[in-house]
Amino acid sequence: MFKRAEERLARALKEAGLPAPACNPDGKKAGSFIVAVDGKPLLSLTGLKRPFKPLRETDLDDLAARLVRAAQ
């Protein structure tokens, strides 16, 4: 789940000509999904337990669009 979300965000940003965001920039933390750009956390989901409902409910396409708009 985490890897797919990371790949999906990276692919959307690459298509817009932007660098991929850093996902979990401080290293792997069990149950955490943190997206950072230029060292600034933009999405922080921590304490996730299976089935990772908050991550599944996050609209990754909308998040990618917001990242693209913020970079322009």
Summary of the structure (lengths in Angstrom):
residues: 72
radius of gyration: 11.6
end to end distance: 28.9
largest distance: 35.6
contacts: 179
relative contact order: 0.22
helix: 43%
strand: 18%
